[in-house]
Amino acid sequence: MYSVSALINVFMLLMLFFFILATLGQFMFNGVKEGQAINEYKNFQVFDRSFLLLFSISTGEDWNRIMYDCSLTAPDCVEGVTCGSEFAPVYFIAFILLVTYVMLNLFILVIIQQF
């Protein structure tokens, strides 16, 4: 009960990271419309789907396949359908490290600190 306010602060920080990275992903990977894991529901076309895609990636679901879909560049891609960015591995690995290791440990730290 004592740690609820601190947990809300950590949660809001996590949502800020999700907002920033969803917007960045929307600008970087807007051209990827289909792939092995990218489809009409999981994509970076609009902000809400980008945000939900990052949430599913944070659970560990197919993040490497999504990264490979977003990292295709010319001449291995179809322009406007499967072309992503060469910075996709940096983006996805940084996201995974930030969310799974830093933020999860921050949640645990807040709970243990109040315990």
C-alpha positions as CSV (number, residue, x, y, z in Angstrom):
1,M,0.0,0.0,0.0
2,Y,2.9,2.4,0.8
3,S,4.5,1.8,-2.6
4,V,1.5,2.6,-4.8
5,S,2.4,6.2,-5.4
6,A,6.0,5.3,-6.3
7,L,4.7,2.5,-8.6
8,I,2.4,5.0,-10.3
9,N,5.4,7.3,-11.0
10,V,7.4,4.4,-12.4
11,F,4.4,3.3,-14.5
12,M,4.0,6.9,-15.9
13,L,7.8,6.9,-16.8
14,L,7.3,3.6,-18.6
15,M,4.3,5.0,-20.5
16,L,6.5,8.0,-21.5
17,F,9.1,5.7,-22.9
18,F,6.4,3.8,-24.8
19,F,5.0,7.0,-26.2
20,I,8.4,8.3,-27.4
21,L,9.4,4.9,-28.9
22,A,6.0,4.4,-30.5
23,T,6.2,7.8,-32.2
24,L,9.8,7.1,-33.3
25,G,8.8,3.6,-34.6
26,Q,6.0,5.1,-36.5
27,F,8.3,7.5,-38.3
28,M,11.1,4.9,-38.9
29,F,9.0,1.9,-39.9
30,N,5.9,3.4,-41.5
31,G,6.8,1.7,-44.8
32,V,6.6,-1.8,-43.4
33,K,3.1,-3.0,-44.2
34,E,3.6,-6.8,-44.2
35,G,6.2,-9.4,-43.3
36,Q,6.5,-12.6,-41.3
37,A,5.2,-11.0,-38.1
38,I,4.0,-7.6,-39.4
39,N,0.4,-7.7,-40.5
40,E,-2.7,-5.5,-40.6
41,Y,-3.0,-5.6,-36.8
42,K,0.7,-5.6,-35.8
43,N,2.3,-2.7,-37.5
44,F,3.7,0.9,-37.1
45,Q,1.2,2.5,-39.4
46,V,-0.8,4.5,-36.8
47,F,0.0,5.4,-33.3
48,D,-2.4,3.1,-31.4
49,R,-1.2,0.0,-33.2
50,S,2.4,1.1,-32.8
51,F,1.8,1.5,-29.1
52,L,0.1,-1.9,-28.8
53,L,2.9,-3.5,-30.9
54,L,5.5,-2.2,-28.5
55,F,3.4,-3.5,-25.6
56,S,3.4,-7.0,-27.1
57,I,7.1,-6.7,-27.9
58,S,7.7,-5.9,-24.2
59,T,6.2,-9.3,-23.3
60,G,8.8,-11.0,-25.5
61,E,6.3,-12.0,-28.2
62,D,8.1,-12.4,-31.6
63,W,10.2,-9.3,-31.1
64,N,13.1,-10.7,-33.2
65,R,10.8,-11.5,-36.1
66,I,9.4,-8.0,-36.0
67,M,12.9,-6.7,-35.9
68,Y,13.9,-8.7,-39.0
69,D,10.7,-7.5,-40.8
70,C,11.6,-3.9,-40.0
71,S,15.3,-4.2,-40.9
72,L,14.8,-5.1,-44.6
73,T,16.3,-2.4,-46.9
74,A,16.8,-2.1,-50.7
75,P,17.3,-4.2,-52.8
76,D,15.9,-7.0,-50.6
77,C,12.5,-5.3,-50.1
78,V,9.5,-4.1,-52.0
79,E,9.3,-0.3,-51.8
80,G,6.3,0.9,-49.8
81,V,5.4,-2.6,-48.6
82,T,8.3,-4.3,-46.8
83,C,11.1,-1.6,-46.6
84,G,12.2,-0.7,-43.2
85,S,15.4,0.9,-41.8
86,E,18.9,-0.3,-41.1
87,F,18.6,1.1,-37.6
88,A,15.9,-1.5,-36.7
89,P,18.3,-3.7,-34.7
90,V,19.5,-0.7,-32.6
91,Y,15.9,0.4,-32.0
92,F,14.5,-3.0,-31.0
93,I,17.5,-4.1,-28.9
94,A,17.5,-0.8,-27.0
95,F,13.8,-1.1,-26.4
96,I,14.1,-4.6,-25.1
97,L,17.0,-3.7,-22.8
98,L,15.2,-0.6,-21.6
99,V,11.8,-2.2,-20.9
100,T,12.7,-5.7,-19.7
101,Y,15.8,-5.0,-17.7
102,V,15.7,-1.4,-16.5
103,M,12.0,-0.8,-16.0
104,L,11.3,-4.3,-14.5
105,N,14.1,-3.9,-12.1
106,L,12.8,-0.4,-11.2
107,F,9.4,-1.8,-10.3
108,I,11.0,-4.5,-8.2
109,L,13.2,-1.9,-6.5
110,V,10.3,0.3,-5.5
111,I,8.4,-2.7,-4.0
112,I,11.5,-3.9,-2.1
113,Q,12.3,-0.4,-0.9
114,Q,8.9,-0.1,0.8
115,F,9.1,-3.7,2.1
